[in-house]
Amino acid sequence: MLTRIFPFLAWFKDYNGAKARMDVMAGVTVALVLIPQSMAYAQLAGLPAYYGLYAAFLPPMIASLFGSSMQLATGPVAVVSLMTAASLEPLATAGSEAFIAYAILLTLIVGLFQFLLGVLRLGLVVNFLSHPVVNGFTNAAAIIIATSQLNKIFGVSVDKAEHHYETIMRVVEAAVNFTHWPSVIMGVGAFAIMYGLKKINPKLPYVLAAVAVATLVSWAIGFNHDAKVGLEAIASPAIRQQIVDYNQAMAQVAQLGGHRAGLNKAVMAQESAEGGESLELIRLKQQASLDTAMIEAEKERAHQLRTALRRYLLAAVSGPDEAVVFYEQGQAPAGAPTDGRTWRIKLGEGALDEKAITMIGGGAVVGSIPPGLPAFGVPSVDMGSVLQLLPYAAIISLLGFMEAISIAKAMAAKTGQRLDPNQELIGQGLANMIGCLGKSYPVSGSFSRSAVNLQAGAVTGMSSVVTSLMVVVVLLFMTPLLYHLPQAVLAAVIMMAVVGLINVAGFVHAWKAQWYDGAISVITFIATLAFAPHLDKGIMIGVLLSLGMFLYKSMRPRVAALSMHEDCALRDAEHFGLRQCRHVAVVRFDGPLFFANASFLEDKINERIRQMPKLKHILVVANGINDMDASGEEALSLIVDRVRSAGYDISFSHVKENVLEAMRRTHLLAKIGEDHIYPLAAVAIASIHESAHRGSDEKDCPLVTVCPLDAMREVGGN
């Protein structure tokens, strides 16, 4: 009982110093990969880089303590990070305080959802995400993740568009206008180091090596070069006016937003007080709608101004009093010396401080990271926000768990350990629930880090505890060393990680299994790409297609016409090209007989009667009918009545016990007649063949001439 509540107690059975050393080495090795990866994934999620370290602090340890897998490495992962960003961007600006608060609340909801699924033993709910859907979604997500990092590689900044492909077009346009080549070199160089070291030896800490080299080079060459200046330091009147106009547009958005919020509260109060559609309520709603339209117009004006300001390429000229003035390139005074750099105006989503405008003269780096552990606290829970986040949390929970359990199963197959999916759900749920107290965003099991953990010789989950302790050491003592880490290198880390998510063979495999599985996988892939960053739409389309195909197959199961094969087994006559008996129709219904398909069997029986003018007897091979409900029983009863009233006879073989019991309880068995229920098809054919062929000119009936009945009984009689 103790080990069921506290699974980690099982670690210490036969635990010794040798196993402890292996766990420590594996934990340190995973931490060397996790620390840079977590920072990269946090930015993918729309959060400051150091929130990745917060997500790598508590969750790995908690997931290992309460999960069932000994080697599963939990923490920030690419797909869940992308889903987090896609879920929260409609609610708040990426990186803002509101966005961070939503991310922490989302973590709590995801954890609670997973925990409840585990406690209620509902781990099988993950089966709603079929393999073709997950394959299509994962391949699309890999492409979306990789392309989302192009702006950091090129060293440009753009506003996000409604669709991901439109954002990428904006990035390409910005890169054509200006590309920061040192950023490109940093990103490509880091990718080359990681790829090369991984090829040489996958056990090497290739991510850490690339990050360390790039950070040292960045510090040595002064890769980051920002300056803060007043509006008067920009020489161009046109640029100064655009900055003023931009700030006015942002101020107008804020003012209108506050006014609309007040109107929305008034609408709620009016509805609560009077209800219905009073004139005052209509006026308030119209005013709120007008405010929304004006806000959208101001946002569009701000976007146009941001785009224009980002396109300016400036040169810095030092005056006699050492004051720096920024001119558009090519417009500096003749003979005035410049510093040789290309300067740009740094714009985020907010207004610019006209007394301290940030000018970018180099590449982007991680910058300052708050030293020490995160401030612990329970996230603020607002029911309105919870209801908004709940659909996204459900998708992230299922996707994250499916990724984690797939990895855990693959490792369990190698190690031979027992895996409990529901316990794993509890572990992942607690990792997110407790992680949110330490400012974590949603996490899951990582394939790459789990593989590193296994290869490094991890014996128990103690390795993940060591990994968490290593992250604590970094947060307490080593954050200043990460200041000069280039953003382009973090982009390369993400791109390196998602290369392994691309699996073209998965489409081919699904198509070979069933054409419709391949089609669902491809449609999910295309829909996810088309609707990105609204990833929930892509995956929901895939799930609905899978459920629709399941329902269609359930409503129209295969009804095969059987005949005797040379191997003395009754097989599908159409598939094998077999000749059929003219007087006995042998049919097999492949599926449960229930309300959705009961009439379908009747249609198929009637079709056989129309196609066989000399038919005398119908034999239903019922080994495919594993269940039958009231509608199915009623349909079967009607079939028996109609077939016999039309002058034919009908028998059944291979009827399963539960179906036979249902027939007995409803008195259908008495209607059919127990002498018309046969244990084997061979017995049924031997019994009905003579009467069905009385007076027939069919001399070589395939049911008895292809294979003697005695031989058919020896192979099981089908």
C-alpha positions in Angstrom: 0.0 0.0 0.0 2.8 2.4 0.8 4.6 1.8 -2.5 1.3 2.5 -4.3 1.0 5.9 -2.6 4.7 6.6 -2.6 6.2 4.7 -5.6 9.6 6.1 -4.9 10.0 3.8 -1.9 10.5 0.9 -4.3 13.7 2.6 -5.5 15.6 1.7 -2.4 15.0 -2.1 -2.6 18.5 -3.5 -3.1 19.8 0.0 -3.6 23.6 0.4 -3.2 26.5 2.7 -3.8 27.1 1.5 -7.3 23.5 2.3 -8.3 23.7 5.7 -6.6 26.8 6.6 -8.6 25.1 5.7 -11.8 22.0 7.7 -10.9 24.1 10.8 -10.0 26.1 10.6 -13.3 22.9 10.2 -15.3 21.2 13.1 -13.4 24.1 15.4 -14.0 24.2 14.4 -17.7 20.5 15.1 -18.2 20.8 18.5 -16.4 23.5 19.5 -18.9 21.0 19.0 -21.7 18.0 20.2 -19.8 19.3 23.6 -18.6 19.8 25.2 -22.1 16.9 23.4 -23.6 14.5 24.6 -20.9 15.5 28.2 -21.5 14.9 27.8 -25.2 11.5 26.1 -24.7 10.4 28.8 -22.3 10.8 31.4 -25.1 9.0 29.1 -27.5 6.1 29.3 -24.9 6.2 33.1 -25.0 7.9 33.4 -21.6 11.2 34.9 -20.4 14.0 32.4 -20.8 14.5 31.9 -17.0 11.0 30.6 -16.6 12.3 27.5 -18.4 14.7 27.0 -15.4 11.7 27.3 -13.0 9.9 24.6 -15.0 13.1 22.4 -14.8 13.3 22.8 -11.0 10.4 21.0 -9.3 8.6 19.0 -12.0 11.4 16.5 -12.9 11.8 15.5 -9.3 8.0 15.3 -8.5 7.2 13.4 -11.7 9.9 10.8 -10.9 8.9 10.5 -7.2 5.2 9.8 -8.0 5.4 8.2 -11.5 5.9 4.6 -12.4 8.8 4.9 -14.9 12.3 4.8 -13.5 14.0 6.7 -16.5 11.3 9.1 -17.8 12.8 12.6 -17.8 10.1 15.3 -17.3 10.4 19.0 -18.0 9.8 21.6 -20.7 9.2 20.0 -24.1 8.7 21.6 -27.6 5.2 20.6 -28.5 3.7 21.5 -25.0 5.6 24.8 -25.1 4.2 25.6 -28.5 0.7 24.7 -27.3 1.1 26.9 -24.3 2.0 29.9 -26.4 -0.9 29.2 -28.8 -3.4 28.9 -25.9 -2.4 32.1 -24.1 -1.7 34.5 -27.0 -5.4 35.3 -27.5 -5.6 36.2 -23.8 -2.5 38.4 -23.2 0.7 39.7 -24.8 3.5 37.2 -24.8 6.0 37.8 -22.0 3.7 40.2 -20.2 2.8 39.8 -16.5 -0.7 38.8 -17.4 0.6 36.2 -19.9 2.9 34.7 -17.2 0.0 34.6 -14.7 -2.1 32.8 -17.2 0.7 30.3 -17.9 1.1 29.4 -14.3 -2.7 29.0 -13.9 -2.7 26.8 -17.0 -0.1 24.6 -15.4 -2.3 24.1 -12.3 -5.4 23.2 -14.5 -3.3 20.8 -16.6 -1.9 19.2 -13.5 -5.3 18.9 -11.9 -6.8 17.4 -15.0 -4.0 14.8 -15.3 -4.1 14.0 -11.6 -7.9 13.4 -11.6 -7.6 11.1 -14.7 -5.0 9.1 -12.9 -6.9 8.8 -9.6 -10.1 7.8 -11.4 -8.2 5.3 -13.5 -9.2 7.0 -16.8 -5.8 6.8 -18.5 -7.5 5.1 -21.5 -9.1 8.4 -22.4 -5.8 9.2 -24.2 -6.9 6.7 -26.9 -9.1 9.4 -28.3 -5.9 10.8 -29.8 -5.3 8.1 -32.4 -1.7 7.5 -33.7 -2.4 8.9 -37.2 -3.8 12.1 -35.7 -0.8 12.5 -33.3 1.6 11.8 -36.2 0.1 14.4 -38.4 -0.1 17.0 -35.6 3.5 16.3 -34.4 5.0 16.7 -37.9 3.1 19.9 -38.4 4.1 21.1 -34.9 7.8 20.4 -35.7 7.6 22.6 -38.8 5.8 25.3 -37.0 8.3 25.2 -34.1 11.3 25.3 -36.4 10.0 28.2 -38.6 8.9 30.2 -35.5 12.6 30.5 -34.6 13.6 32.1 -38.0 13.2 35.6 -36.7 15.8 35.0 -34.0 18.2 33.3 -36.5 17.9 36.3 -38.8 18.0 38.8 -36.0 14.7 40.5 -36.9 11.5 41.4 -35.1 7.9 41.3 -36.5 4.4 41.4 -35.2 2.6 38.0 -35.2 -0.2 37.7 -37.8 -3.5 35.8 -37.5 -1.9 32.8 -39.2 1.6 31.3 -38.8 2.4 31.3 -42.5 1.6 35.0 -42.6 4.0 35.6 -39.7 6.7 33.7 -41.6 6.1 35.9 -44.7 6.6 39.0 -42.5 9.9 37.5 -41.2 11.1 36.9 -44.7 10.2 40.4 -45.7 12.0 41.8 -42.7 15.1 39.6 -43.4 15.2 40.9 -47.0 15.3 44.4 -45.6 18.0 43.6 -43.1 19.6 40.4 -41.8 21.9 40.5 -38.8 24.6 38.2 -40.1 26.4 37.7 -36.7 23.1 36.2 -35.4 22.9 33.9 -38.4 26.5 32.8 -37.9 25.9 32.2 -34.2 22.8 30.1 -34.9 24.2 28.1 -37.7 27.5 27.6 -35.9 25.7 26.3 -32.7 23.6 23.9 -34.8 26.7 22.6 -36.5 28.4 22.0 -33.2 25.4 20.2 -31.8 24.9 18.1 -34.9 28.6 17.2 -35.2 29.1 16.2 -31.6 25.9 14.2 -31.6 27.1 12.3 -34.7 30.5 11.6 -33.0 29.0 10.5 -29.7 25.4 11.0 -28.6 26.4 10.7 -25.0 28.4 14.0 -25.2 26.7 17.1 -23.8 26.5 18.6 -27.2 23.8 21.2 -26.3 25.9 22.4 -23.4 29.0 22.6 -25.5 27.3 24.7 -28.2 25.8 27.0 -25.6 29.1 27.4 -23.7 31.1 28.2 -26.9 28.5 30.6 -28.2 28.2 32.4 -24.9 32.0 32.9 -24.6 32.2 34.1 -28.2 29.3 36.5 -27.6 31.0 38.0 -24.6 34.4 38.2 -26.3 33.2 40.0 -29.4 30.6 42.2 -27.8 27.8 40.5 -29.7 25.1 42.4 -27.8 25.3 46.2 -28.2 22.3 48.2 -27.0 22.0 51.9 -26.1 19.2 54.0 -24.6 18.7 57.4 -26.0 16.1 60.2 -25.9 13.8 61.0 -28.8 15.9 64.0 -29.6 18.9 61.8 -30.4 17.1 60.6 -33.6 17.9 63.1 -36.3 15.0 62.3 -38.7 11.9 64.4 -38.0 9.8 61.7 -39.9 11.0 59.0 -37.5 10.4 61.1 -34.5 6.9 61.9 -35.6 6.2 58.2 -36.2 7.3 57.4 -32.7 5.0 60.1 -31.3 2.1 58.8 -33.4 2.9 55.2 -32.4 2.8 56.2 -28.7 -0.5 58.0 -29.2 -2.0 55.0 -30.8 -0.9 52.7 -27.9 -2.3 55.3 -25.4 -5.6 55.3 -27.3 -5.7 51.5 -27.2 -5.2 51.5 -23.4 -7.7 54.3 -22.9 -10.4 52.6 -25.0 -9.6 49.3 -23.4 -10.2 50.7 -19.9 -13.5 52.4 -21.1 -14.7 49.1 -22.7 -13.9 47.2 -19.5 -16.1 49.7 -17.5 -18.9 49.2 -20.1 -18.7 45.5 -19.8 -19.1 45.7 -16.1 -22.0 48.0 -16.6 -23.6 45.6 -19.0 -23.3 42.7 -16.4 -24.8 45.0 -13.7 -27.7 46.0 -16.0 -28.4 42.4 -17.0 -28.4 41.4 -13.3 -30.6 44.3 -12.3 -33.2 44.3 -15.0 -32.5 41.4 -17.3 -33.9 41.2 -20.8 -33.1 43.8 -23.5 -33.7 47.2 -22.0 -32.9 50.3 -24.0 -30.0 51.1 -21.6 -28.6 47.6 -22.0 -28.7 47.9 -25.8 -27.0 51.3 -25.6 -24.2 49.9 -23.4 -23.6 47.0 -25.7 -23.5 49.2 -28.8 -21.0 51.5 -27.1 -18.8 48.5 -26.1 -19.0 47.2 -29.7 -18.0 50.7 -30.9 -15.0 50.7 -28.5 -14.0 47.3 -29.8 -14.0 48.5 -33.4 -12.0 51.6 -32.5 -9.5 49.5 -30.5 -9.0 47.2 -33.5 -8.5 50.2 -35.8 -5.9 51.7 -33.4 -4.1 48.4 -33.1 -3.9 48.2 -36.8 -2.4 51.7 -37.0 0.1 50.8 -34.3 1.0 47.7 -36.2 1.7 49.7 -39.4 3.8 52.2 -37.5 5.8 49.4 -35.7 6.5 47.8 -39.0 7.7 51.1 -40.5 9.9 51.9 -37.5 11.5 48.4 -37.6 12.5 48.9 -41.2 14.7 52.0 -40.5 18.4 51.3 -40.6 20.4 53.9 -38.8 24.0 55.0 -38.3 25.4 56.5 -35.1 27.4 59.7 -35.3 29.2 61.2 -32.2 29.0 64.9 -31.9 31.6 67.3 -30.5 30.1 67.0 -27.0 30.2 63.1 -27.4 26.4 63.1 -27.7 25.4 60.3 -30.2 22.9 61.2 -32.9 21.3 58.6 -35.1 20.8 59.2 -38.8 19.2 57.1 -41.5 21.9 55.2 -43.3 23.2 57.3 -46.2 21.9 60.6 -44.7 24.7 61.3 -42.1 26.5 64.6 -42.6 29.3 64.4 -45.1 32.6 63.4 -43.5 30.9 62.6 -40.1 32.5 59.4 -38.8 30.1 56.6 -37.8 30.8 53.6 -35.5 30.3 51.2 -38.4 27.3 49.5 -36.9 23.8 49.2 -38.2 21.4 50.5 -35.6 17.6 49.7 -35.3 14.9 50.8 -33.0 13.8 48.1 -30.5 10.0 47.8 -30.3 7.9 45.3 -28.3 4.1 45.3 -28.0 4.0 48.3 -25.7 4.7 52.0 -26.1 8.2 53.5 -26.3 9.7 55.6 -23.5 10.6 58.7 -25.4 13.3 59.5 -22.8 14.9 56.1 -23.0 14.4 54.5 -26.4 16.4 51.2 -26.8 18.6 51.2 -29.9 19.9 47.8 -31.1 23.4 47.8 -32.5 24.2 44.1 -32.2 22.5 40.8 -31.6 19.9 39.8 -29.0 21.0 37.9 -25.9 19.2 36.3 -22.9 20.1 39.2 -20.7 19.7 39.5 -16.9 18.2 36.5 -15.1 16.9 37.0 -11.6 19.2 35.2 -9.2 17.9 32.6 -6.7 14.9 30.3 -6.6 11.5 31.5 -7.8 9.1 33.0 -5.2 6.7 30.3 -4.2 3.0 30.9 -4.1 -0.4 29.7 -5.2 -1.5 31.1 -8.5 -4.5 33.4 -8.4 -7.6 31.4 -9.5 -10.3 33.2 -11.3 -13.2 31.1 -12.5 -13.6 33.1 -15.7 -10.0 32.5 -16.6 -10.3 28.9 -15.6 -13.2 28.4 -18.0 -11.3 30.1 -20.8 -8.3 27.9 -20.3 -10.0 24.6 -19.7 -10.4 23.4 -23.3 -6.7 24.2 -24.0 -5.7 22.5 -20.7 -7.5 19.3 -21.7 -5.7 19.2 -25.0 -2.3 19.9 -23.5 -3.0 17.3 -20.8 -3.8 14.6 -23.2 -1.0 15.5 -25.7 1.6 15.8 -22.9 0.6 12.5 -21.3 0.5 10.7 -24.6 4.0 11.9 -25.3 5.2 10.9 -21.8 3.5 7.4 -21.8 4.8 6.6 -25.3 8.4 7.4 -24.1 7.9 5.5 -20.9 6.6 2.4 -22.7 9.5 2.4 -25.1 12.0 2.5 -22.2 10.0 -0.1 -20.2 10.3 -2.5 -23.2 14.1 -2.2 -22.9 14.4 -2.4 -19.2 11.6 -4.8 -18.4 10.1 -2.7 -15.7 6.4 -2.7 -14.9 4.6 0.5 -16.1 1.3 1.8 -14.7 -0.3 4.4 -17.1 -2.6 5.7 -14.4 0.3 6.1 -11.9 2.2 8.0 -14.6 -0.8 10.3 -15.0 -0.7 11.0 -11.3 3.0 11.7 -11.4 2.7 14.1 -14.4 -0.3 15.7 -12.7 1.5 16.3 -9.5 4.6 17.6 -11.4 2.5 20.3 -13.0 0.4 21.0 -9.8 3.4 21.4 -7.5 5.5 23.0 -10.3 3.0 25.8 -10.6 3.8 26.8 -7.0 7.4 27.5 -8.2 6.3 29.5 -11.3 6.5 26.6 -13.7 4.6 26.4 -17.0 3.2 23.1 -18.4 5.7 20.2 -18.7 5.7 16.6 -19.9 8.1 13.7 -20.6 10.9 14.5 -23.0 12.0 11.9 -25.5 15.5 13.2 -26.1 16.3 13.7 -22.4 14.8 10.4 -21.4 17.0 8.7 -24.0 20.0 10.5 -22.5 18.9 9.4 -19.0 18.7 5.8 -20.1 22.0 5.8 -22.1 23.8 7.4 -19.1 22.8 4.4 -17.0 20.0 5.7 -14.8 18.8 2.9 -12.5 16.0 4.7 -10.6 14.1 8.0 -10.5 16.9 9.3 -8.2 18.6 10.5 -11.4 15.7 13.0 -11.9 16.1 14.2 -8.3 19.8 14.9 -9.0 18.8 16.8 -12.2 16.5 19.1 -10.2 19.2 19.7 -7.7 21.6 20.7 -10.5 19.0 23.3 -11.7 18.9 24.7 -8.2 22.6 25.1 -8.2 22.4 27.0 -11.5 19.6 29.3 -10.2 21.5 30.1 -7.0 25.0 30.6 -8.3 25.3 30.6 -12.1 22.7 32.9 -13.7 25.2 35.7 -14.4 27.0 33.4 -16.7 24.0 33.1 -19.0 23.7 36.9 -19.7 25.5 36.8 -23.0 23.9 33.7 -24.4 22.6 34.7 -27.9 18.9 34.2 -28.6 20.0 32.8 -32.0 21.7 29.9 -30.2 18.5 29.2 -28.2 16.7 29.1 -31.5 19.2 26.6 -32.9 18.7 24.4 -29.7 15.0 24.3 -30.4 15.5 23.5 -34.1 18.0 20.7 -33.2 15.4 19.2 -30.8 12.5 19.2 -33.2 14.4 17.6 -36.1 13.6 14.3 -34.4 9.9 15.0 -34.4 9.6 14.9 -38.2 8.5 11.4 -39.2 7.5 11.1 -42.8 7.6 7.3 -42.5 4.6 7.7 -40.1 2.4 8.9 -42.9 3.4 6.0 -45.2 2.9 3.5 -42.4 -0.6 4.8 -41.6 -1.5 4.7 -45.3 -0.3 1.1 -45.6 -2.3 0.0 -42.6 -5.5 1.6 -43.8 -5.8 4.3 -46.5 -8.2 6.3 -44.4 -5.7 6.4 -41.5 -3.1 7.8 -43.9 -5.7 10.4 -45.2 -6.6 11.4 -41.6 -2.9 11.9 -40.8 -2.3 14.0 -43.9 -5.4 16.1 -43.3 -4.5 16.7 -39.6 -1.0 17.8 -40.8 -2.4 20.2 -43.4 -5.1 21.6 -41.0 -2.6 22.2 -38.2 -0.3 24.1 -40.5 -3.1 26.1 -42.0 -4.7 27.1 -38.7 -1.5 27.7 -36.8 -1.0 29.2 -34.3 -4.6 28.0 -33.4 -3.3 24.4 -33.0 -6.3 23.2 -31.2 -8.3 23.5 -34.4 -5.9 21.2 -36.3 -6.0 18.5 -33.7 -9.7 18.7 -33.2 -10.2 18.2 -36.9 -8.1 15.1 -36.7 -10.0 13.7 -33.6 -13.4 14.4 -35.3 -12.3 12.6 -38.5 -11.1 9.6 -36.5 -14.3 9.4 -34.5 -16.3 9.9 -37.7 -14.5 7.1 -39.4 -15.0 4.9 -36.3 -18.7 5.6 -36.4 -18.9 5.0 -40.1 -17.2 1.6 -39.8 -19.4 0.7 -36.9 -22.5 1.6 -38.8 -21.4 -0.3 -41.9 -19.2 -3.2 -40.8 -18.0 -5.7 -43.4 -20.5 -8.4 -44.3 -18.5 -11.0 -46.2 -19.9 -13.7 -48.5 -18.0 -16.9 -47.6 -17.0 -19.9 -49.7 -14.7 -22.8 -49.3 -11.0 -22.2 -49.9 -8.4 -24.9 -50.9 -7.0 -24.7 -47.4 -10.3 -26.1 -46.1 -11.4 -22.8 -44.5 -14.3 -20.6 -45.3 -12.9 -17.4 -46.7 -14.1 -14.1 -48.2 -15.3 -15.2 -51.7 -14.8 -11.7 -53.2 -11.3 -11.2 -51.8 -10.1 -14.6 -52.9 -12.1 -14.9 -56.1 -13.9 -18.1 -54.9 -16.9 -19.7 -56.6 -20.0 -19.7 -54.3 -22.8 -22.2 -53.8 -26.0 -21.3 -55.6 -28.4 -22.6 -52.9 -26.6 -21.8 -49.6 -25.5 -18.3 -48.8 -22.8 -18.2 -46.1 -22.4 -14.7 -44.7 -20.2 -13.3 -41.9 -21.0 -10.1 -40.0 -17.7 -8.5 -38.7 -18.7 -6.4 -35.8 -21.1 -5.9 -32.8 -24.8 -5.9 -33.7 -26.2 -2.7 -32.2 -28.6 0.1 -32.9 -26.3 1.9 -35.4 -25.9 -1.0 -37.8 -28.8 -3.4 -37.1 -30.6 -2.4 -40.3 -27.4 -2.8 -42.3 -27.3 -6.5 -41.7 -30.9 -6.8 -42.8 -30.1 -4.9 -46.0 -27.2 -7.2 -46.8 -29.3 -10.3 -46.2 -32.0 -8.9 -48.6 -29.3 -8.1 -51.1 -28.1 -11.8 -51.0 -31.6 -13.0 -51.6 -32.0 -10.7 -54.7 -28.7 -11.8 -56.1 -29.3 -15.6 -55.7 -32.5 -16.7 -57.4 -31.9 -20.3 -56.5 -31.2 -19.6 -52.8 -32.7 -21.9 -50.3 -30.8 -21.5 -47.0 -28.8 -18.7 -45.3 -26.0 -19.5 -42.9 -24.9 -16.6 -40.7 -21.3 -17.2 -39.4 -21.6 -15.1 -36.2 -18.0 -15.3 -34.8 -17.6 -11.6 -35.6 -20.7 -10.6 -33.5 -19.1 -10.1 -30.1 -22.0 -8.1 -28.6 -25.7 -7.4 -29.3 -28.1 -4.8 -27.9 -31.9 -4.6 -28.0 -31.9 -3.0 -31.4 -29.7 -5.7 -32.8 -31.8 -8.5 -31.3 -35.0 -6.9 -32.7 -33.4 -6.6 -36.2 -32.2 -10.3 -36.0 -35.7 -11.3 -35.0 -37.2 -9.5 -38.0 -34.6 -11.0 -40.3 -35.6 -14.5 -39.2 -39.3 -13.8 -39.6 -38.9 -12.3 -43.1 -36.5 -14.9 -44.4 -38.7 -17.8 -43.4 -41.9 -16.1 -44.5 -40.3 -15.7 -47.9 -39.8 -19.4 -48.1 -36.1 -19.6 -47.2 -34.4 -21.0 -44.1 -31.8 -19.4 -41.8 -29.2 -20.9 -39.4 -26.4 -19.6 -37.3 -22.9 -20.9 -36.3 -20.1 -19.8 -34.0 -22.6 -17.8 -31.8 -20.7 -16.3 -28.8 -21.8 -17.1 -25.3 -22.9 -13.6 -24.4 -24.9 -13.2 -27.6 -26.4 -16.7 -27.1 -27.5 -15.6 -23.6 -29.1 -12.5 -25.0 -31.0 -14.6 -27.5 -32.1 -16.9 -24.7 -33.3 -14.1 -22.5 -35.3 -12.4 -25.2 -36.7 -15.8 -26.5 -35.1 -15.2 -29.9 -33.3 -18.5 -29.5 -36.7 -20.3 -29.3 -37.8 -18.5 -32.5 -34.7 -19.5 -34.4 -34.7 -23.0 -33.0 -31.8 -24.6 -31.1 -31.5 -27.1 -34.0 -30.6 -24.1 -36.2 -27.7 -23.0 -33.9 -24.4 -24.9 -34.8 -21.1 -24.8 -33.0 -19.1 -24.9 -36.2 -19.7 -23.9 -39.8 -18.7 -27.4 -41.0 -21.3 -29.0 -38.8 -23.9 -26.5 -40.1 -23.0 -27.1 -43.8 -23.1 -30.9 -43.3 -26.6 -30.6 -41.8 -28.2 -28.2 -44.3 -26.4 -29.1 -47.5 -28.6 -32.1 -48.5 -31.9 -30.4 -47.9 -30.8 -27.2 -49.6 -29.6 -29.2 -52.7 -32.7 -31.5 -53.0 -33.8 -31.5 -56.6 -30.8 -29.3 -57.6 -28.7 -29.8 -60.7 -25.6 -28.3 -59.0 -23.2 -31.3 -59.2 -20.0 -29.7 -57.8 -21.0 -27.4 -54.9 -17.9 -25.6 -53.7 -18.9 -26.0 -50.1 -18.3 -29.8 -50.2 -16.3 -30.6 -53.4 -13.3 -28.2 -52.8 -12.6 -29.7 -49.4 -14.3 -32.7 -47.8 -16.3 -31.9 -44.7 -14.2 -34.2 -42.6 -11.1 -32.3 -43.6 -12.8 -29.0 -42.8 -13.7 -30.2 -39.4 -10.1 -31.1 -38.7 -8.9 -27.5 -39.3 -11.7 -26.1 -37.1 -14.6 -25.8 -39.4 -14.2 -22.0 -39.5 
